[in-house]
Amino acid sequence: MHPEQRLNQHPACVAFRLAGVLYSNRTNHKSPAEIDEDSASRNVAYIEIRVSLSTMYGASKPVSIPREGRPVTSPDPNVKTQRELLDQQTRELVQWHFGDDTGCDFWLEKKKSFNFDPLKDVNCFDDLKKFPLFEDDWLRGGPRRRWVPKPFQEKPICVFETGGTTGIPKSRVVVEDHRIDYEMFSATLPDESFPRGANWLMLGPSGPRRLRLAIEHLCQFRGGICFCVDLDPRWVVKLLKKGKVDDAKEYSAHCIDQALSIMSANNDIQCMFTTPKLLEALALRLMDQGSSIEEAGIKGIFCGGTEFTQQWYRFAREELLGPNVYITPTYGNTLMGLACGKPHDPADNYKITYFAPQPRAVIEVVDFDDHNKLVEYDKTGRVKLYTMTKELFVPGFLERDEGERERPHDKYPWDGVSSVRPYHVFAKTTTVGVY
């Protein structure tokens, strides 16, 4: 099946097309005369909501959905529709993961300890609060197949580690989630900056991590060849914890040497994934050589992996890259997948806001003390993640990050999070390496 056809048939794409149908069927047909006097006295606006399936999930063209006038105080029906889709995803995935014929051994055993029945008592997204918080220690050690849903037991399994420098690392099993996530992300990339058929450079962590295979698949899905460096971030973290800063810098230089060798070998690389620190190191090295990222042939950069600050974003766009190189910040991890950054808006003063790939994953910003309570918009809280795919069910996981809760966006009509940074309680003990 052609990749575009595969993407269009993905349940997420179908769900968003369904959202358009549901929405159009809810058009308010009342005439002005039928609107009561109190409502008529309020400011009534004609709102045109555009659900861009082409940019979000690969549909062939944007869908324009008109809506007749309603009081501006009414909830955005598009947001309401997304919530309905999220509730539906919750019901279906809970039935899947806790069904005797489809669930994995871990959740089928774990449900015996619950004081509720997931199959009967979980009917919407808010019902996920009935579950205990997901514990990352559950992901340490084996057997790994206890996490594999029964229908996937005979399929090829990948194991991706999620971090850690000592002891038994946390890891999750994956069949196709990494490919699905990045195919969906591909649809958000502008073709003029990430040309179809262009080759990519993967300048980031390698080894037992999802990222390397995911970037390679993203490149191949778009018709290119992916070139990768060899990078062990855990070694750098160990060096920094021992105070061996010069050794860490030398290792970073070693990674940049690899990247420059690949870029200078006539490989026609036009796109790349890298992290903020490595992008800066690469750009400065090229400047020292009298060149630049743009002169090296790079048109588009997908950047993530570590903290991405507002100040650094401005520095990158204005000083490191220039106006002709596109950069998109992202936020994600092995459990959730990939959250996209809101399109750059000069009016935002380089503010970075991320939106999860609902309904496959959800980001909430919750109270530091009450992890089931959302903070108000623009207020600071802890990042709480949910994952709901057929391969993995995570009913609420507290990330080691904090940020501000953001309002839905036209392109992503659900809550987002901005200014993501290490959770202040852990910030002093968090070591960020070369990546």
C-alpha positions as CSV (number, residue, x, y, z in Angstrom):
1,M,0.0,0.0,0.0
2,H,1.3,3.5,-0.8
3,P,2.4,5.3,2.3
4,E,-0.1,8.1,1.7
5,Q,-2.9,5.6,1.4
6,R,-1.7,3.9,4.6
7,L,-1.8,7.2,6.5
8,N,-5.2,8.2,5.2
9,Q,-6.6,4.8,6.4
10,H,-5.1,5.2,9.8
11,P,-7.7,5.3,12.6
12,A,-6.6,8.8,13.6
13,C,-7.2,10.1,10.1
14,V,-10.6,8.5,9.9
15,A,-11.4,10.0,13.3
16,F,-10.6,13.5,12.2
17,R,-12.6,13.1,9.0
18,L,-15.5,11.9,11.1
19,A,-15.0,14.9,13.3
20,G,-15.7,17.1,10.3
21,V,-18.9,15.2,9.5
22,L,-20.1,15.4,13.1
23,Y,-19.3,19.0,13.3
24,S,-21.1,20.0,10.1
25,N,-24.2,18.1,11.2
26,R,-24.4,20.4,14.3
27,T,-24.8,23.6,12.4
28,N,-27.2,26.0,14.1
29,H,-30.1,26.6,11.8
30,K,-32.0,29.1,14.0
31,S,-32.8,32.4,12.4
32,P,-32.0,35.7,14.2
33,A,-35.7,36.0,15.1
34,E,-35.6,32.7,16.8
35,I,-32.7,33.6,19.1
36,D,-34.0,34.9,22.4
37,E,-33.5,38.5,23.3
38,D,-30.7,37.9,25.9
39,S,-28.6,35.9,23.5
40,A,-29.2,38.3,20.7
41,S,-27.9,41.1,22.9
42,R,-24.5,39.4,23.2
43,N,-21.8,39.7,20.6
44,V,-22.4,37.0,18.0
45,A,-19.7,36.0,15.6
46,Y,-19.5,34.0,12.4
47,I,-16.6,31.6,13.0
48,E,-15.0,29.6,10.3
49,I,-13.1,26.7,11.7
50,R,-10.6,25.0,9.5
51,V,-9.5,21.5,10.4
52,S,-6.3,21.1,8.3
53,L,-6.1,17.4,7.8
54,S,-3.4,17.9,5.3
55,T,-1.0,19.4,7.9
56,M,-2.1,17.3,10.8
57,Y,-2.7,13.8,9.4
58,G,-2.0,13.8,5.7
59,A,-5.4,14.4,4.0
60,S,-5.2,15.7,0.5
61,K,-6.6,19.2,1.3
62,P,-7.8,21.3,4.2
63,V,-11.4,21.0,5.2
64,S,-13.3,24.3,5.8
65,I,-16.2,23.9,8.2
66,P,-18.5,26.9,8.4
67,R,-20.6,27.5,11.5
68,E,-23.5,29.9,11.9
69,G,-23.4,32.6,14.5
70,R,-23.4,31.6,18.1
71,P,-22.6,33.7,21.2
72,V,-18.8,33.9,21.6
73,T,-19.2,32.6,25.1
74,S,-20.2,29.2,23.8
75,P,-17.6,26.4,23.9
76,D,-15.8,25.8,20.6
77,P,-17.6,22.9,19.0
78,N,-14.4,21.7,17.4
79,V,-12.8,21.3,20.8
80,K,-16.0,19.5,22.0
81,T,-15.7,17.1,19.0
82,Q,-12.1,16.3,19.9
83,R,-13.1,15.5,23.4
84,E,-15.8,13.1,22.1
85,L,-13.1,11.4,20.0
86,L,-10.8,11.2,23.0
87,D,-13.6,9.6,25.1
88,Q,-14.2,7.1,22.3
89,Q,-10.5,6.3,22.1
90,T,-10.4,5.8,25.9
91,R,-13.4,3.4,25.8
92,E,-12.0,1.3,23.0
93,L,-8.4,1.1,24.3
94,V,-9.5,0.2,27.8
95,Q,-11.6,-2.6,26.4
96,W,-8.6,-3.7,24.4
97,H,-6.0,-3.7,27.1
98,F,-8.2,-5.2,29.8
99,G,-10.0,-7.7,27.6
100,D,-9.1,-11.3,28.2
101,D,-8.5,-12.0,24.5
102,T,-6.5,-8.8,23.7
103,G,-4.9,-7.5,26.9
104,C,-1.3,-8.0,27.9
105,D,-0.3,-10.0,31.0
106,F,0.8,-7.0,32.9
107,W,-2.6,-5.2,32.8
108,L,-4.7,-8.4,33.1
109,E,-2.8,-9.1,36.3
110,K,-2.8,-5.6,37.6
111,K,-6.5,-5.1,37.3
112,K,-7.0,-7.7,40.0
113,S,-5.7,-5.1,42.5
114,F,-8.1,-2.3,41.4
115,N,-11.2,-1.4,43.4
116,F,-13.1,-0.9,40.1
117,D,-13.7,-2.9,36.9
118,P,-12.0,-1.1,33.9
119,L,-14.3,-2.9,31.5
120,K,-17.4,-1.6,33.1
121,D,-16.4,1.6,35.0
122,V,-14.3,3.5,32.4
123,N,-16.5,5.2,29.9
124,C,-14.7,8.5,29.2
125,F,-11.3,10.1,29.4
126,D,-12.0,11.6,32.9
127,D,-12.6,8.0,34.2
128,L,-8.8,7.4,33.8
129,K,-8.5,9.2,37.1
130,K,-9.7,5.9,38.7
131,F,-6.4,4.3,37.8
132,P,-3.3,4.8,40.0
133,L,-0.5,6.8,38.5
134,F,1.7,4.8,36.1
135,E,5.0,4.0,37.9
136,D,8.2,4.1,35.8
137,D,9.7,1.3,37.9
138,W,7.1,-1.0,36.3
139,L,9.2,-0.7,33.1
140,R,12.4,-1.9,34.8
141,G,13.2,-5.6,34.2
142,G,11.4,-8.4,32.5
143,P,9.9,-10.4,31.2
144,R,9.3,-7.9,28.5
145,R,6.6,-9.9,26.8
146,R,4.3,-9.3,29.7
147,W,3.7,-5.9,28.1
148,V,2.8,-7.3,24.7
149,P,-1.0,-7.5,23.9
150,K,-2.0,-11.0,23.0
151,P,-2.8,-10.3,19.2
152,F,0.8,-9.0,18.9
153,Q,2.6,-11.9,20.6
154,E,3.7,-13.4,17.3
155,K,4.8,-10.1,15.7
156,P,8.4,-8.9,15.6
157,I,9.1,-6.9,18.8
158,C,11.4,-4.0,19.4
159,V,12.6,-3.0,22.9
160,F,13.4,0.7,23.4
161,E,15.0,2.0,26.5
162,T,13.7,5.3,28.0
163,G,16.8,6.5,29.8
164,G,18.9,5.9,32.9
165,T,22.6,5.8,33.5
166,T,22.8,3.2,36.2
167,G,21.0,0.0,37.2
168,I,18.4,-1.7,35.1
169,P,17.1,0.7,32.5
170,K,13.4,1.5,31.9
171,S,12.2,0.2,28.5
172,R,9.0,-0.5,26.5
173,V,8.1,-2.9,23.8
174,V,7.1,-1.7,20.4
175,V,5.7,-3.2,17.3
176,E,4.7,-0.4,15.0
177,D,4.0,2.6,17.2
178,H,7.2,4.4,16.4
179,R,6.5,4.2,12.7
180,I,2.9,5.3,13.0
181,D,3.8,8.2,15.3
182,Y,6.4,9.5,12.8
183,E,4.3,9.0,9.7
184,M,1.7,11.2,11.4
185,F,4.4,13.7,12.3
186,S,5.6,13.7,8.7
187,A,2.3,15.3,7.6
188,T,3.2,18.4,9.7
189,L,6.5,19.0,7.9
190,P,6.4,21.6,5.0
191,D,7.6,19.9,1.8
192,E,9.5,23.1,0.7
193,S,11.7,22.7,3.8
194,F,11.7,18.9,4.0
195,P,11.7,17.9,0.3
196,R,10.2,14.5,-0.5
197,G,13.1,12.2,-1.5
198,A,15.7,14.3,0.3
199,N,18.3,12.5,2.4
200,W,18.5,13.0,6.2
201,L,21.2,13.2,8.8
202,M,20.3,11.7,12.2
203,L,22.6,13.6,14.7
204,G,21.3,12.3,18.0
205,P,21.4,9.4,20.4
206,S,21.8,5.9,18.9
207,G,21.8,2.5,20.5
208,P,18.7,1.0,22.2
209,R,16.6,4.1,21.7
210,R,13.4,4.6,19.7
211,L,14.6,7.8,18.2
212,R,17.2,6.4,15.9
213,L,14.8,3.9,14.2
214,A,12.0,6.4,14.2
215,I,14.0,9.1,12.4
216,E,15.2,6.5,9.9
217,H,11.7,5.5,9.2
218,L,10.6,9.1,8.9
219,C,13.2,9.6,6.3
220,Q,12.4,6.5,4.4
221,F,8.7,7.2,4.6
222,R,9.4,10.5,2.8
223,G,11.5,8.8,0.2
224,G,15.0,9.5,1.4
225,I,18.1,7.8,2.8
226,C,19.0,8.3,6.5
227,F,22.7,8.7,7.6
228,C,23.4,8.3,11.3
229,V,26.2,9.1,13.7
230,D,27.2,6.9,16.6
231,L,26.4,8.6,19.9
232,D,26.1,7.2,23.4
233,P,24.5,9.9,25.6
234,R,24.9,7.9,28.8
235,W,28.7,8.1,28.5
236,V,28.5,11.9,28.3
237,V,26.3,12.0,31.4
238,K,28.8,9.8,33.3
239,L,31.6,12.2,32.3
240,L,29.7,15.2,33.5
241,K,28.7,13.7,36.8
242,K,32.4,13.0,37.4
243,G,33.3,16.6,36.6
244,K,35.1,15.6,33.4
245,V,33.8,18.6,31.4
246,D,36.7,18.6,28.9
247,D,36.2,14.9,28.2
248,A,32.5,15.6,27.5
249,K,33.4,18.4,25.2
250,E,35.8,16.2,23.3
251,Y,33.1,13.5,22.9
252,S,30.7,16.2,21.6
253,A,33.4,17.3,19.1
254,H,33.8,13.6,18.1
255,C,30.0,13.5,17.2
256,I,30.3,16.7,15.2
257,D,33.3,15.3,13.3
258,Q,31.1,12.3,12.3
259,A,28.3,14.6,11.1
260,L,30.7,16.8,9.1
261,S,32.2,13.7,7.4
262,I,28.8,12.6,6.3
263,M,27.8,16.0,5.1
264,S,31.0,16.5,3.1
265,A,30.7,13.2,1.3
266,N,28.3,14.3,-1.5
267,N,25.3,12.6,0.2
268,D,22.9,15.4,-0.8
269,I,21.6,15.8,2.8
270,Q,18.9,18.5,3.0
271,C,17.1,17.5,6.3
272,M,18.2,16.6,9.7
273,F,17.2,15.6,13.2
274,T,19.4,16.9,16.0
275,T,19.2,18.3,19.5
276,P,19.6,21.9,20.5
277,K,23.2,21.4,21.9
278,L,24.4,19.5,19.0
279,L,22.8,21.9,16.5
280,E,24.6,24.7,18.1
281,A,27.9,22.9,18.1
282,L,27.5,22.0,14.4
283,A,26.6,25.5,13.4
284,L,29.5,27.1,15.3
285,R,31.9,24.5,13.8
286,L,30.7,25.4,10.3
287,M,31.0,29.1,11.0
288,D,34.6,28.5,12.1
289,Q,35.2,26.9,8.7
290,G,33.7,29.9,6.9
291,S,30.5,28.1,6.1
292,S,26.9,27.7,7.6
293,I,24.1,25.3,8.0
294,E,22.4,26.7,4.9
295,E,25.6,26.6,2.8
296,A,26.0,23.0,3.9
297,G,22.7,22.2,2.1
298,I,20.3,21.9,5.0
299,K,16.8,23.2,4.4
300,G,14.8,21.8,7.3
301,I,15.7,20.8,10.9
302,F,13.5,18.7,13.2
303,C,14.9,19.5,16.7
304,G,14.2,18.0,20.1
305,G,15.5,15.6,22.7
306,T,16.4,18.1,25.4
307,E,15.1,21.3,26.9
308,F,14.3,23.8,24.2
309,T,14.1,27.3,25.7
310,Q,12.5,30.4,24.2
311,Q,15.8,32.2,24.3
312,W,17.7,29.5,22.5
313,Y,14.9,29.2,19.9
314,R,15.4,32.9,19.1
315,F,19.2,32.5,19.0
316,A,18.9,29.5,16.7
317,R,16.6,31.2,14.2
318,E,18.4,34.6,14.2
319,E,22.0,33.7,14.7
320,L,22.7,30.0,13.9
321,L,20.4,29.3,10.9
322,G,19.1,32.5,9.2
323,P,15.8,33.0,7.5
324,N,16.0,30.3,4.9
325,V,16.5,27.3,7.2
326,Y,13.3,25.9,8.8
327,I,13.4,24.6,12.3
328,T,10.5,22.9,14.2
329,P,10.8,22.2,17.9
330,T,9.3,19.0,19.3
331,Y,8.7,17.4,22.7
332,G,8.4,13.7,23.3
333,N,9.6,10.5,24.8
334,T,9.5,6.8,24.3
335,L,6.2,6.4,26.1
336,M,4.1,9.2,24.6
337,G,5.5,9.6,21.1
338,L,6.0,13.1,19.6
339,A,4.3,16.4,20.5
340,C,4.4,19.0,17.8
341,G,5.3,22.6,18.3
342,K,2.8,25.3,17.4
343,P,3.8,27.0,14.1
344,H,6.1,29.9,14.7
345,D,4.4,33.2,15.2
346,P,6.5,36.4,15.5
347,A,3.8,37.8,17.8
348,D,4.6,35.1,20.4
349,N,8.1,36.3,20.9
350,Y,9.5,32.9,20.2
351,K,7.3,31.2,22.7
352,I,7.2,27.4,22.2
353,T,4.0,25.5,22.8
354,Y,3.6,21.7,22.3
355,F,0.5,19.7,21.5
356,A,0.3,16.0,21.9
357,P,-0.9,13.7,19.1
358,Q,-4.4,13.3,20.4
359,P,-6.2,10.9,20.7
360,R,-3.1,8.6,20.7
361,A,-1.6,10.6,23.5
362,V,-2.6,13.4,25.8
363,I,-0.6,16.0,27.7
364,E,-2.1,17.6,30.8
365,V,-0.6,20.3,33.1
366,V,-1.6,19.4,36.6
367,D,-1.4,20.8,40.1
368,F,1.9,20.0,41.9
369,D,0.1,18.5,44.8
370,D,-3.2,17.3,43.3
371,H,-2.2,15.3,40.2
372,N,-5.8,14.9,39.0
373,K,-6.5,18.6,39.0
374,L,-5.7,20.8,36.0
375,V,-4.1,24.1,36.6
376,E,-5.7,27.2,35.1
377,Y,-4.6,28.4,31.6
378,D,-1.2,30.2,31.6
379,K,-0.4,28.7,35.1
380,T,2.5,26.5,35.9
381,G,2.1,22.8,36.8
382,R,3.6,19.3,36.4
383,V,3.4,17.6,33.0
384,K,1.2,14.5,33.0
385,L,1.2,12.2,30.1
386,Y,-1.2,9.6,28.8
387,T,-0.7,7.0,26.0
388,M,-3.5,5.1,24.4
389,T,-2.5,2.9,21.5
390,K,-3.1,-0.7,21.0
391,E,0.5,-1.4,21.8
392,L,0.7,0.6,25.1
393,F,-1.7,1.9,27.7
394,V,-0.4,4.5,30.1
395,P,-3.3,6.0,32.2
396,G,-1.4,9.0,33.6
397,F,2.4,9.3,34.1
398,L,4.1,12.2,35.8
399,E,6.9,13.4,33.7
400,R,10.1,14.9,35.1
401,D,9.0,18.2,33.5
402,E,6.9,21.2,34.3
403,G,5.4,24.0,32.1
404,E,2.5,26.3,31.5
405,R,-1.0,25.1,30.4
406,E,-1.9,26.6,27.0
407,R,-5.2,27.0,25.2
408,P,-6.2,25.0,22.1
409,H,-4.8,26.1,18.8
410,D,-6.6,26.2,15.4
411,K,-4.3,23.5,14.2
412,Y,-4.4,21.5,17.4
413,P,-7.8,22.0,19.1
414,W,-6.9,20.7,22.5
415,D,-4.7,21.8,25.4
416,G,-1.0,22.3,25.0
417,V,2.0,23.0,27.2
418,S,4.6,25.7,26.9
419,S,8.1,26.5,28.3
420,V,8.7,22.9,29.2
421,R,11.6,22.5,31.6
422,P,12.9,20.1,34.3
423,Y,10.5,19.8,37.2
424,H,11.9,22.3,39.8
425,V,12.1,19.6,42.5
426,F,14.4,17.5,40.3
427,A,16.1,20.3,38.4
428,K,19.2,20.5,40.6
429,T,19.9,16.8,40.3
430,T,19.1,16.4,36.6
431,T,22.2,16.1,34.4
432,V,21.7,17.1,30.7
433,G,24.4,15.6,28.4
434,V,25.7,16.3,24.9
435,Y,22.3,15.4,23.4
